[in-house]
Amino acid sequence: MSTVPEPATVPSSSGAALSTGARASAQDAIRILGAIRTRGPLVHCMTNIVVAGFTANVLLAVGASPAMVENSEESAEFARVADAVLVNLGTLSPDKVTAMRAAVAAAERAGTPWILDPVAVGALGYRTRFAAELVTQGPAVVRGNASEILSLAGAAGAAGRGVDSTTTSVDALERAAELARRVGTTVAVSGAVDYLSDGTQVLEVHSGHPMMTRVTGVGCALGALVAACCAVESSPLIAAGAATTILTVAGEVAAAASAGPGSFAVSLLDALDGLDAPTLRTHVG
């Protein structure tokens, strides 16, 4: 059962009521992290070549089982047996696009939750068109930075600088909620404050540390962690909030033990491995 508090509601410009003001629950993060460690969900990661190793290590650190199967001959077969699927658009190729389409279709048929991470959408036309196609295919969660989410939602002039956002997460909140309502998904916008919406409710995550932006792959690893949480939690909104809380609290712990980006990357894995209920409660409040 979710421990999300009952938030207030405010109207959006579209006229729909949008619940706002609730913070993601430490108790949900504790419960879901425990379920991952108990069940060890198999997460099929179709991700980019820059971050594959780090992503796998993040999943291993929380107790999930990663698999990086992304060729077009095997992707559908593996998606059918995985507990969750990550589709990260970071480094696309024609074969990978074919493989992703096949994996998404197989996941849908199997009722397996899959996560879309629209890396650099808006900045490049090919991936922007592909992401627009995928977002209508039933992702449980769409996770990206503010520029990526705004571009995917159809906002003009929102493209980031490559993989970097040029706007803030709060600026993308209303469009994220509209996108969530339109395609029936949960949208997670990463930033100094993370905002997550299913189109009606909004959760906020205020933990985290600037060092998380100085290591390649932290955001992409979050997409994989969202997938792991969706494998053990029926509410994509609660799952995404828990994943974001788990990673950002670990980021705070790791930053306190690090001298710079290099040691931070290692410390983040250690912090995830050692993350416990008292630490989550202390950092979330």
Salt bridges, closest charged atoms under 4 A:
ASP28 OD1 - ARG31 NH2 3.02
GLU70 OE2 - LYS96 NZ 3.50
ASP117 OD2 - ARG143 NH2 3.19
GLU133 OE2 - ARG101 NE 2.73
ASP164 OD2 - ARG161 NH2 3.89
GLU204 OE1 - HIS206 NE2 2.71
GLU233 OE1 - ARG31 NH1 2.81
GLU252 OE1 - HIS283 ND1 2.54
